[in-house]
Structure formats: C-alpha cells, structure tokens
Amino acid sequence: MDIQLNATTVKTSFPGHSGDTLAARFDIPAGPIRATAIFAHCFTCTKDILAAKRISTELARVGIAVLRFDFTGLGSSKGEFAHTNFSSNMKDLVIAADYLRQNYAAPSLLIGHSLGGAAVLAAAGEVPQVKGVVTIGAPSDAEHVIHNFGTSLEDIERDGKAEVSLAGRPFTIEKQFIDDVRSSKLTDQIAALKRPLLVLHSPIDQTVGIENAGEIFMAAKHPKSFVSLDTADHLLTRGEDAAYAASIIAGWADRYLPAEAPRTDEPVESVRVTETREGKFQQTVLAGKHRMFADEPESYGGMDSGPSPYDFLATALGACTGMTLRIYAEHKGIELGRVSVDVSHDKIHAQDCMECDDARRESKTRIDRFTRNITIEGGAPEGLEAKLLEIADKCPVHKTLEASSVVATHIVD
C-alpha cells in the first residue's frame, strides 16, 4: 500500500485470516509520525463507531498514526461473520500488525474496545514491537460475550447455529464460536503480557461489568494503570466520554513512546491545517512540533474540540502582547508582575468605532474590532501605564492586524 502522508485519514484494505478483504482506515498525523497503533473494535461493531473515530483522531493529533479495521464479516469487510470467532479475530489483529510493519512501521500500541480489548490482550504476545496495551470496557475472559445471546444459547448448542439479535441487528452465531470463546482463557496471557497496561472501564457499564476491569488489573503485572470512565456507557456513545477516554490514552501513551523531535531554533516556515473529516469543522493544526485541534462550538455545528479560527487570532494577539511587554520590562530592568491579556473580538460599524480615525469612521463599513484588556499582577508600575500601553501597540501581531495585509493563495499538487 502507498500510504498518503499528506492526508489525515486514508482508506485502505488488506487480506484477513481467511483471505477475505478487510476494510480499514489509517488516521495519520498532520506532521511527523512518532509511532503507530491499532484499534480493535467491540463485538459486532465497526471501525467507524464514535469511540474508534474520536480516539484515533486524538492520537493522530499527538503524532500517533492509528490503523482501525473491520474484523472479518463486519462493517465494510468481506467474509462470513458466522464463520468467525475469537481466535479468528486474534488472527486478523496479528495480520493487521504485520500489514503495518510491512507498509510503514510495526504498531507500538494495541487498543481494544470490549471484546476487541480481550483480543489485544491475547494477541499482544505475538506482536513483539508493542510497547503498551489499552483496554476499554473489556471482559476479563472472552467467554463473557456469551451472556449477550440469552435464550438463543440453547438453540445454538442444540442446532449448531442460531440467529441472535445484537444491538437491534440479526447475526448468525455458530456453535464453533461458543466452543472457541469457552476455550480462550486470558488469565495466563494477561499475567505474561510484560507490557504497560492501561485499563479503562465505566463503573455503570451494563454490558461488561466493572468487576472485569478488576480481574484484568489484578491478573496483570506492573506497570499497570486503571482509570474510571465514570458516567460513560459501554459503547462511549456520548462524545464527551469518547473524548475523555481519548485524552487519557494519549497522555498515558506519551510515557512509553518516543518523544517528539525537539524543535530547532529555525523559524517555522508554515503552519499546516488539515481536515480530520471527523465532525463538520474539526482540523488538525501543526506548528513546528506542536499539534492541536481547531474547531467550532457545538452551537455552530462543530464538536468544540479546539479553539475557533478567531480564538486562534485572539490568542496570537494576546500572546504577542504579553511577550512584547515582558521583553520591554527585562530590557529596561522594570519589575513587572505577571501579565495577563484578555482579548475579545466582534464586528462593529466603522462609525461606532471610537478608536478609529475620522476617515475610517466615515467609510460606513463593518470592521473587526479586538478589545484587549491587560492585567498586571500587583498593578502597573507607577507612572508607566501610558508607556506600557504604547509598548503593547508595538506588538508585531498588533501591527499586522492594524496594517493592510496581503494573502497570497495557491492550489498545489
């Protein structure tokens, strides 16, 4: 596969354990890639559920490229789901790791949701490059999934197969699936993991009880960590729960992965902003080695996962003002308390602009006005307030905003 490193999410595919094509997405950072990861989705779910998308996007924001794929017979992947089982999921997972290894780099992280969490625990030993394992709402034993079959379990064992309704969708479950999960015991594999483990679980999970997290945690050796997802449901269907889990994983993984390349003293030639295609407006922002999200508030149709474009503009003005005042104070040997700058933005009619000259007020147009309130801890030094206001106006960003700028735009290959 030719991985397109100028994209944010690449559709790709590879043959699974049975030879059937598995559909996948590769979520790529906007800049240099620190490491790669695999996300294994929950039982009968797909790679495109909210939790998978949010977590993959957040990890990409901090430099970790994530491969998420549909297991055989699910989502957009080919094959017969009825012929799959827990062992075949493990095989698909190991094949996905081989695929990453051959086409970019072996995965440093394995992340699994629900039964996908059990799969990454079982498969980690077969992927030697893995530096950390994460489970989300995972059962401590693959056999736990049988509880979802209810009264259909008797039909499966008697007739060899039966149709089971899971999350409102019909699936054919064969007896070989039941036999396979009953023979898959995870305790020994968890104890032999020999990798850092992060266990995420909700105490009100109605599908996989919180006691499973305790059993996984107790079976594992250190280093191991547990974080409660508090009010989340099993599938992390609320955006804020998925975002919280994503931020925890990103922060935890940072300890076990290569550090970002140090930023040089050379100026950043450009800032790259790229759509994530998750949500209507979300963008990844790369400035040097620094990565962040840009977005719009939910009231405007965004996910509120980062500052808005005008927030970034106000940030630039406020940061530049504080830096300029600090440079001046140090140069003059002035004891200046901590500086805070509050910046707000609005659009007003030029004729209402008290700060504008007469010519601009007579233009009868609407203009952008940034209101900048500077607070100095301990107050401004006596007799220097006017001078500090003068210096604040010499901030380069202030000058840029007040001057006429030219934006040169090109479409490039």
Buried (B, 14 or more C-beta within 10 A) or exposed (E): BEBEBEBBBBEBBBEBBBEBBBBBBBBBBBBEBBBBBBBBBBBBBBBBBBBBBBBBBBBBBBBBBBBBBBBBBBBBBBBEBBBBBBBBBBBBBBBBBBBBBEBBBBBBBBBBBBBBBBBBBBBBBEBEEBBBBBBBBBBBBBBBBBEBBEEBBEBBBEEEBBEBEBEEEEBBBBBBBBEBBEEBEBBEBBEEBEBBBBBBBBEEBEBBBBEBBBBBBEBBEEEBBBBBBEEBBBBBEEBEBBBBBBBBBBEBBBEBBEEBEEEEEEEEEEEBBBBBBBBEBBBBBBBBBEBBBBBBEEEEEBBBBBBBEBBBBBBBBBBBBBBBBBEBBEEEEBEBEEBEBEBEBEEEEBBEBEEBEEEEBEEEEEBEBBEBEBEBEEEBBEEBEEBBEEBBEEBEBBEEBEEEEEEEEEEEE
